[in-house]
């Protein structure tokens, strides 16, 4: 069985931390940008994850 540490980035192994990101979506003929969205961010590579509940509101 593979052990996973939820606090480590699956891409680079860096530590995931709470932070903020910019959420961008291309909707019909418009680009929508939402800044300062709560996210989990890798301290090493910068990859970002937005929780499902946050994305529903965004």
N, C-alpha and C positions, 0 to 999 in steps of 0.2 A: 504494500500500500504506500502511495506517495504522500508524504507530509507536506502541507502547504502552509506558509506563513502569510497570512492576509496583510501583514504590514510591509511586505516586500513587493516591489514592482516585478510583475511577471516578465517584463521586457528586458530589464537590465540588472535586477536584484537590488536596486537602491531602496532606501526607506521612503515609504509613502507617508505624507503629512497633510494635515488639513490646510487648505489655502483657498484661493479664488482664481477664477479663470474668466475668459471672455467666450460666450456662447454665440456662435454665428450660424444662421440658417438661411438657405436660399429658398424663399417661398414665392412661388409664381414668378412675377417679374421684379421682385424686391429682395434685397438682402437685409435681414434683420440682425442687429448686433445688440447683445445684452452683456453689459460689463459687470464685473464683481460678483459673479455667480459662485456660490460655495461649491468647492470641489476637493477631491483628494488629488494631490500633486506629488509626483516622484521628485525627491530632492536631488537625484543624480541626473536623470535624463529629461525631466520636465513633463513627461507624459501626464495627462489629466484624465480624471474620471469624475463624472457628475452622477450623483445618486439618482435613482429612478424617481423618487418623490420630488426632488429638486427640478429635474427635467420636466416633469408634468406641469409644474408651476411656471417654469421659464417658457 
